[in-house]
Amino acid sequence: MRIFLFSGLVAVGMAVSASAMAADATPTGVEVGLRTGYAIPLGQIQGLPPNAPAGAPTADLSKVFSGVIPIWVDAGYRLNPNIYIGAFFQYGIGLVNTANDATPGCAQSGVSCSASDMMFGIDAHYHLMPDQTIDPWVGLGVGYEIASLSASAQG
């Protein structure tokens, strides 16, 4: 199931690197980063309702979620000035789309709906200009993503 993958990778964030902040040091060693942004739902959910048999209907993610606000943490090691290898974890606060028929109960009085998105995995970056003030990079990663939607009502 593809959930917010593209938008999560495109989300712009801030990264803080202890080794990159050192004025005269070569950028190697342990790095920790923190990112946030806004994820746009792309793709489809398979097997609605939950545990539906093969061939069950699908729904666009944008009909269920209007977006996600992710909090992403990276931790890894810069092997040399250009190559970083690490792991990531992301928890996203989901924004439920109540303006359509994919989540009809969420718009009713007395019903509370919440959503979340969680990702974790490993990644590698190649830094193009590691000795410059602005250090653009390209990366490749693999991971697992879990999105959930829950509803509760009194009684």
C-alpha positions as CSV (number, residue, x, y, z in Angstrom):
1,M,0.0,0.0,0.0
2,R,1.4,3.3,-1.1
3,I,0.6,6.0,1.5
4,F,2.0,9.5,1.3
5,L,5.3,8.1,0.1
6,F,6.0,10.7,-2.6
7,S,4.8,13.7,-0.5
8,G,6.7,12.5,2.5
9,L,9.9,12.4,0.5
10,V,9.3,15.8,-1.0
11,A,8.5,17.5,2.4
12,V,10.9,20.3,3.1
13,G,12.5,20.4,6.5
14,M,15.3,21.6,8.6
15,A,18.3,19.4,9.4
16,V,20.7,20.0,12.3
17,S,24.1,18.4,12.0
18,A,26.7,18.6,14.8
19,S,29.5,17.8,12.5
20,A,28.4,20.3,9.8
21,M,28.1,23.1,12.3
22,A,31.8,22.8,13.3
23,A,33.6,25.7,11.5
24,D,36.9,24.1,10.4
25,A,36.0,20.4,10.7
26,T,35.6,18.0,7.8
27,P,31.9,17.0,7.8
28,T,32.1,13.4,9.1
29,G,30.8,11.6,12.1
30,V,27.4,11.3,13.7
31,E,24.5,13.4,12.4
32,V,21.0,13.9,13.7
33,G,18.2,15.7,11.9
34,L,14.7,16.9,12.5
35,R,12.2,17.8,9.8
36,T,8.6,18.8,9.5
37,G,6.3,19.9,6.7
38,Y,2.9,19.1,5.1
39,A,2.3,15.8,3.3
40,I,-0.3,15.7,0.5
41,P,-2.2,12.4,0.2
42,L,-1.5,10.6,-3.1
43,G,-2.4,7.1,-4.2
44,Q,-5.2,4.7,-3.2
45,I,-6.2,2.6,-0.2
46,Q,-6.6,-1.0,-1.0
47,G,-9.3,-3.3,0.6
48,L,-12.0,-1.1,2.0
49,P,-13.5,-1.8,4.5
50,P,-10.7,-3.3,6.6
51,N,-10.0,-7.1,6.1
52,A,-12.0,-7.0,2.9
53,P,-11.5,-9.9,0.4
54,A,-9.5,-9.6,-2.8
55,G,-11.2,-7.4,-5.4
56,A,-12.7,-5.2,-2.7
57,P,-13.2,-1.5,-3.6
58,T,-10.5,1.1,-3.4
59,A,-10.6,4.7,-2.4
60,D,-8.3,7.7,-3.0
61,L,-6.3,8.7,0.0
62,S,-7.4,12.3,-0.6
63,K,-11.0,11.2,0.2
64,V,-10.0,9.9,3.6
65,F,-7.1,12.3,4.5
66,S,-6.8,16.0,3.7
67,G,-3.2,16.0,4.7
68,V,-0.6,15.0,7.3
69,I,1.8,17.0,9.4
70,P,4.9,14.9,9.8
71,I,7.5,15.0,12.5
72,W,10.6,13.2,11.1
73,V,13.8,12.3,12.9
74,D,17.0,11.1,11.1
75,A,20.1,9.6,12.8
76,G,23.1,8.3,11.0
77,Y,26.8,8.5,10.3
78,R,28.6,10.6,7.6
79,L,31.3,8.2,6.4
80,N,33.1,10.9,4.5
81,P,32.2,14.4,3.4
82,N,29.9,13.1,0.7
83,I,28.3,9.9,2.0
84,Y,25.8,9.6,4.8
85,I,24.1,6.3,5.9
86,G,21.3,6.3,8.5
87,A,17.9,5.5,9.7
88,F,14.7,7.5,10.0
89,F,11.4,7.6,12.0
90,Q,8.4,9.7,11.2
91,Y,5.1,10.2,13.1
92,G,2.5,12.1,11.3
93,I,-0.6,13.8,12.6
94,G,-3.4,13.0,10.1
95,L,-6.0,15.5,9.1
96,V,-9.3,13.6,8.4
97,N,-11.3,14.7,5.4
98,T,-14.9,14.9,6.6
99,A,-16.3,16.6,3.4
100,N,-17.1,13.4,1.4
101,D,-18.6,10.0,1.6
102,A,-15.4,8.1,2.4
103,T,-15.6,9.0,6.1
104,P,-19.3,9.6,6.5
105,G,-19.4,8.9,10.3
106,C,-16.7,11.5,11.1
107,A,-19.0,14.4,10.1
108,Q,-21.8,13.3,12.6
109,S,-22.4,15.0,15.9
110,G,-20.8,13.2,18.9
111,V,-18.3,11.3,16.7
112,S,-14.6,11.9,17.1
113,C,-12.2,10.8,14.3
114,S,-8.4,10.8,14.4
115,A,-5.7,9.7,12.0
116,S,-2.0,9.1,12.1
117,D,0.8,8.0,9.8
118,M,4.0,6.3,10.9
119,M,7.1,5.5,8.8
120,F,10.5,4.0,9.6
121,G,13.4,2.8,7.5
122,I,17.0,3.3,6.4
123,D,18.5,5.7,3.9
124,A,21.6,7.0,2.3
125,H,22.5,10.5,1.1
126,Y,25.1,11.8,-1.4
127,H,26.0,15.4,-0.5
128,L,26.9,17.4,-3.6
129,M,28.8,20.3,-1.9
130,P,29.6,19.2,1.7
131,D,32.1,22.1,2.4
132,Q,29.7,24.9,1.4
133,T,27.2,26.8,3.5
134,I,24.3,25.3,1.6
135,D,24.8,21.5,1.1
136,P,22.3,20.0,-1.3
137,W,22.0,16.2,-1.4
138,V,20.2,13.4,-3.1
139,G,19.1,10.3,-1.3
140,L,17.6,6.8,-1.5
141,G,15.8,5.0,1.2
142,V,13.6,2.0,1.9
143,G,11.1,1.7,4.7
144,Y,7.6,0.8,6.0
145,E,4.6,3.0,6.4
146,I,1.4,2.5,8.5
147,A,-1.6,4.8,8.3
148,S,-4.5,4.5,10.6
149,L,-7.9,6.1,11.0
150,S,-10.0,5.7,14.1
151,A,-13.5,6.8,15.1
152,S,-15.2,6.8,18.5
153,A,-18.6,7.9,19.7
154,Q,-20.4,8.2,23.0
155,G,-22.5,5.1,23.8
